[in-house]
Amino acid sequence: MGEGQRFQLGTVGALSLSVISSVSIVICNKALISTLGFTFATTLTSWHLLVTFCSLHLALRMKFFEHKPFDSKAVMGFGILNGISIGLLNLSLGFNSVGFYQMTKLAIIPCTVLLETLFFSKQFSRKVRFSLTVLLLGVGIATVTDLQLNVLGSILSLLAIITTCVAQIMTNTIQKKFKVSSTQLLYQSSPYQALILFIVGPFLDALLTNQNVFAFKYTTQVLVFIILSCLISVSVNFSTFLVIGKTSPVTYQVLGHLKTCLVLAFGYVLLHDPFSWRNILGILIAVVGMGLYSYFCTRDTPPKPAEPSTPFSQKNESETDPLVSAEDGASVSNEGSPQKPPVWNSDKDLHA
């Protein structure tokens, strides 16, 4: 099998893993939030990252991949920025309406395109920009309802957009600059992300929910779903780094909106969630936009030149590494009034 075919199969595998794991964790977290009342999203995310690090450390001890240290300042800055972006997204959800929060997530794509164009001289063709517009229009129709604005919520949303865009661009550029795999980058950065969220999570969740995560009644059922959520998060976090490393931050955001549409459809078919013709129309438009984006990106991408075969003894680590055999370079984040403390509505996590 040629290098180009292996790369394409690896990309398809990464995209599929990301979709399946993300939809699975939404189902699990929906049970935690709506049925069992565990609404501590930021603290749960810190546990996700801690379990991810422990899982990767076990894989390292079993020699599934090789530890490759590189610029410690870059790793620390990247990990802390990722943690901050997750916290800001949760705050944005807490201090804004669901509709405005959805608009915040939609704004990540044009912001990423703008940053990559300005600072990395990356060119997006007119057809690609058109397909992204169609996609965003469809997702907006399907998900955005009320748009209640407030100053604090708007500031938090702006900061969340900027930090998320920069963190995802860094995920791609660090892997290419330092020639590290998604596994190696996630292994080294996840402790910093987990630490910052573990510290601020209980305070942030208390602010948003008026509840104490340590005073919550942890029944056996709650613990089972928390453990299941943490285990699924290993796949979610790994596939996030893998997709961004193999494709681009914009493609990852497009994939994220596909997952949003799938979650909406899943909720309607299996859980009988409320669904309207507006939702159906929005999803159909979004699917058309995704198809156009995929088609134009494939057509605009030049084929990779064939490389001369190398003896087996000269193969590099990434070709023999079970976890990163297909990689070229690989968190889980989830309305309020300024006059009174925000009260968390568990349905907001599900709609967002």
N, C-alpha and C positions, 0 to 999 in steps of 0.2 A: 504494500500500500504506500502510495506516494506521500510526501510531506504535506502537500495541499489537502489531500483527502483526510489524513489524520487530523489536521487542524480543523477542518469542517466538522468531522465527527465529534471532536472534542468540544467545539463550540455548541453544537446541537445538544450534546450531553449536558453541558453546563447550563444552558437555557432551560432544558427540561427539568434538571435537578432543582433549579431555582424556583420554577413555577410550582412543582409538586410539593416541595418543602414549605414554600411560603403559604400556599393554600392550606396545607395541613396544619401549620402553626396557627393560622387564623381560626380554623375550626376549633382547635384545642383551647386557644385563648378566649374564644367566644363562650365556651363552656365555663371557663374560669371566671370571666367577668359577669356575664348575664345570669348564669345559673347559680354559681357558687359565691358571687359577690366579691371576688378578689380583684380589686381595681387598682392595684399598686404597680402601674406599668413600668415606671423607671427602675424601681427596685427589682422587678422581675427581669428586666433587660440586663441588669448587672449580674444576676445569677446566670442568665443565658451565656454571657461572655465568660464568666468564670468556668462554667462547665465546658465551654468550647476550648478554653486554654488547657484545662485538665485533660480533655480528650486528645488534643494535639500533642500534649506532653507525653501521654501514654503511647501515641503513635510514634513519636520520636524515639522513645526508649525501645520500641519494637523495631526500630530502623525502617519505618515506612517512608520517611523522608529525612533529609540531612539538614541540620541546623546551620544556617548561613548568616552569621552576624554581619551587620553593616552599620552605617551611620546611626549611632544611638540617639543623637539629637533629632534626627529626622523621624525615627520610629516613635520617640516620646511625643514630639509635636503632633505627629499624625494620629496617634492613639488618643491623646487628649482632645484634639479637635473633633475626632469622631464621637467621643463621649459627649462633648459639649453640644454637638449638632443634634444628637438623640434627645438630650435634655431640653433643648430649645424647641424641638418639634413637639414634645409632650406639653411644654408650657404653651405653645401656640394653640394646641388643641384645647387646653384648659381655659384660656382667656379669650377664645374666639368661638363663634358659631361653627357648627360642622361645615356649613357651606363655605365660610371663609377659610377654614382649615384645608378643605379640598382645593380651593383656589391657590393656597400656599404651595401645595404639592404640585399643582399644575404649573406653577411659575418656575419650578426647578429646571425644567427642560430649556425654556428660552434663556434663562440665566446661565445655564451651563454652556449653551451654544455661544452666548455673548462672551463669556470668559475665555472659552477655548479659541474663539476668533481673535480676541484682543491680545491675549498673552501667549498663545501657542501658534498663532497664524494658521489655524486649522480652517479649511474652507468647506462650507456646506452648500451644495448646489441648490438652485432655486426649487427643483423638484423635491429634494429632501426636506427643505423648509416648508414646502406646501403640504407634504405628507404629515409632518409634525403638527401643522396647524389643524389639519383634518382630525388627527388623533386627539389633540387637546380639546377641540370643539366637541367631539363625541363624548369624551370622558366628562367634560364639563356639563353637558346636557344630562348625562346619566347620573351624576353624583352631586352636583352643586344645587342646593335648594335656597336656603336663606343666606343672606349676606349682611350680617350685623357687624358693624365696624366700631372699634374703639381704639384709642391712641396706643395704650399699652400692648394690646393684642396685635396691632399692626406692626409695632416695633419688634416684638418677639418673632412675628412671622418673617419679617425682613431679615433679621439675624439668622433665623433658622434656614432660610433659603440660601443665604450666602455661605454659611458654614457647611451646609450639606453639599452644595455644589463644589466648594473647594476641597472638601474631604474626599468626594468621589473622584475628582480630577487627580488628586494626589494618589489615590489607590492605583490608578492606571499609570501615572508617571513614575512613581517609586518602583513599581515592578519592572518597568522598562529601563529606568536609569541605573538601578543597582543590580539588575538581572537576577531578581529573586522571584520565586514562584508565589502563587497565591497562598499556599500552605505556609511557607516561610514567613511571609509578611503578616498573615493573620496570627501566627504563633507568637511573633514578637510584639505585636501591637495590642492584642486582646487584653493583656494584663493591665495596661494603662487605661483602656476603655472601661474595663470592669472596675478598676479602683476608683476612678472619678465618679462613675454612676453609683457605686456602692456607698460612697461618702455622701453624695448629694441626693441620692434616690429617696431615702426615707423622709427627708425634709421637703423635697419636691412633691412627693406623693401626699404628705400631710397637708401641704398648701392646697393641693388640687382636690383632695377628697375629704378633708376634715376628719381623717381617720389615721390611726397609728398602725403601721405594718407589723410592728412587734406585738401589738395587742390583739391582732386578728386571731380568730379561733381556727386553728389549723386542723381540720378533720382529716381522716384518712383519705377521703375522696379529693379534698383540696390538694393534699400532698402528692397524690398519684398524678393529678393533672399538672401540677407544677413540675414534677420530675419529667413527665412526658413532654411538656413544653420545652424544658431545658434540653432534652435529648434531640428534639426536632430542630432546635435553634442551632445546633452544631452544623447541621446540613444547610440551614438558612445562611449562617454567617460565612461558611466556606464557599457556598455557591455565589454569594454576593461578590466576594473578592475575585472568584474565578471568572464570573461573567464580565466584570469591569476590566479585569486584566486581559481577557481574550478579545473583548470587543471595544466598548467605549462607555464613558459615563452616560451619554445620551441614550445609547442602546439599552443600558440597564434601566433607565427611567421609562423608556418605552415598554420594556418588559414588565415593569412595575404596574403600569396602567393596564396591561393585559391581565395581570393577576387581579387587579381591582374588578375588572369586568367578570372574570371567572368567579370571584367571590360573590358578586351580586347575583350571578346566575345560579350558583350553588345554593345561596340562601333562599332563592325563590323556589327552586325545584325540590330540594330536600327538606328545607326548614320552613317553607311556606311563608317567607318574609314578604311584606308588602311590595308589590311590583306594579309599575304603571307603563303605559305606552311610551312615556318619556324615557324611562329607563331602557326599554327595548330599543327605541330609536337611537339613543345615545350610544349604547353598546354596539349596534350595527355600524354607526358612523365611525366609532373608534376602531373597530375591526378593519374597516376599509382603510383607515389611516395607517394602521399597523402593517397591513398588506402592502400598501404603497411604499411605506418606509423601507420595508424589507426588500422589495423589488428594486427600488432606486439605489439603495446602498449596495446591493449585490451587483447591479449593473455598473455602478460608478467605481467599484473596487477593482483595481487591476489584479490579474492573476499573479500568484506568487511564482517567481522563477524557480524552475526545478534546480535542486541542489545535487551535486555529485554524491553518490553513495559513499559512506565512510565505513571502514572496517569496524567490526563489533567492539573491538578493544578501545576504539577511539570515541565511542558514543558517550555523550555527556550525561550528567546525573539525571536531568529531566526526562531522558528517554528510557531510563531504567527504573525510575522511581514510581512505585505503584500508585501513590496518591497524586502525582503530578505528571503522569505520563503523557497527557494530552495538553499540557499547559505551555503557553509561551511566556508567561511571566510568573489572583483568585481572590446586623445587628438588627437588631430588630427594634424598630421604633413604632411607635404607634402612629362650656362656653361661659363666659364669665362676665361679671359686671364690676366696674371699679368701685362701686359704692359699698359692696358687701363681699365677704370672703367667698371665693368660688366654691361651689358645691359640685362634686364630680357626678356626672350622669353616666352610668355604666353603658347606656346605649350609644353614647358618643364614640367610644372606642370601636364599636362594631360598625357604625356608619362611616367612620373615618378610615 
